[in-house]
Amino acid sequence: MDLGLTGKRALVLGASRGLGAAIARALAEEGATVVAASRSLDKIAAWTGELSGAAQGRVTPTAVDLFDVASVDRLADEVLAQGGVDILVNNSGGPPPAGAQDAARDLWLKHFEAMAANLIHLTQRLLPAMQQKGWGRIITVTSSGVEQPIPRLALSNGIRSAIVGWSKTLASEVAANGVTVNVVLPGRIATERIAELDNANAARSGQSVEEVAKASIAAIPAGRLGRPEEFADVVTFLASERASYVTGAKIRIDGGATRSI
């Protein structure tokens, strides 16, 4: 199936590792030109070297710090000076574990800025160029916690839920301009982030990391963790020409772990 991505230009945030890296890789392999943005350019260079020869030349590492709005604006200026992008993948790192009763105000403000306010700001800056072209894809990586809150992840559950509401509102505003807006909800995908959370849970509970991981996998109907490339394939489809009638959607990639209908 030709996804119609050849010649499209994409910006992928959080592209140094995990889901962001997998998405950037998949888009580049499908023919898109990818601006891969992160604070860790050396990590982007490492995975870029693993791509096919043609795809390697389609990836440009670019520095951005989502905690710093000036850095976000510099990225927007750079991208717009080169003609903007057709595809924007909003992907931020996750906040530290915390309960709803004890997550401090300064943590809420700090992580809301990086995970919501600055993503929205960047999207608003890049959106007019998409509207002028009459084609665009805005895809935001959230979490299964927006539908089934995850214990001890109050910051993530709350902040990412705000992004879902914003995305749904934006989708209805720009659909007539040929721009789609969707969110993807990863469950337990085998990334460094999941390993970090398992380690934190093990330290808090007194269990071994292996016991924590085994219990988590037992709750997944598919009986395993997802692979980053499986997640990236769904995002790549949403970024494609073929997904032109999919907008305002929340799409789970969680092996059936979310229990709600």
C-alpha positions, 0 to 999 in steps of 0.5 A, a space after each residue: 500500500 502506497 501511503 503517499 508520504 514520499 516528499 512529505 515533510 515531518 517534525 517529530 518531537 522527542 525523537 531521541 529514543 522510544 516511541 518518538 525515535 520509532 515514529 521518526 524512523 518509520 516515517 523516514 523509511 516510508 519516504 518522508 523527510 523528517 526533522 527529528 527533534 530532541 535534547 539528545 542529538 547524539 542519540 538521534 545520530 545513533 539510530 539514524 545510522 541504522 536506517 537504510 541508505 536512502 532513509 538516512 539522508 531524509 533525517 535531520 537532527 534538530 535540538 529542542 527543549 520542550 521545557 523552554 518556550 524560547 527553544 520551542 520558538 527557535 525550532 518553529 522559526 527554523 522549520 517555517 523558514 524551510 517551508 513548514 511541515 506537513 506532519 507534526 508529531 507531538 511527543 513529550 517525555 513523561 513526568 515523574 510518578 506521583 499520586 494525586 494527593 501529593 503532586 506539588 503545584 510546581 511539578 504540575 506547572 513545570 510539566 504542564 508547560 512542557 507536555 501541553 502548553 508548549 506543544 500547543 504553542 508549537 502547533 499553533 505556530 506551524 498550523 497556518 502553513 498547513 492550512 494554506 497548503 490544504 493538507 496537514 497531519 497533527 498527531 499527539 502521543 498521549 497515554 492509555 491513562 487518559 481513558 483508564 488512569 494509571 496509579 501513581 501517574 497523576 501528572 501524566 493522567 491529568 496533563 495528557 487528558 487536557 491535550 486530548 480535549 484540546 486536540 478534539 476541539 482543534 480537529 473540528 476547527 481545521 477539518 475543512 482545511 484538509 488538516 487532521 488532528 488525532 491522538 494515539 494512546 500507547 499502553 505498555 510498549 517496550 521502551 526505556 520509559 516503561 523500564 523506568 516506571 517498572 524500576 520506580 514501582 519496584 523500589 516503592 513496593 519492595 518487589 523485584 523489577 521482574 515481579 513488577 513487569 510480570 504482573 503488568 504483562 499479566 494484565 494485558 490480553 495480548 500477553 506481551 509488551 508492544 513493540 515500538 515499531 508496532 506503535 509507529 506503524 499506526 502513527 505512520 498510517 495516521 500521517 499518511 494520505 490514506 488516513 484523510 478521513 480520520 480526525 478527532 480520534 483517540 486510537 489505542 495501541 495497548 494490546 487490549 489492556 484498557 478495559 472500557 468500551 
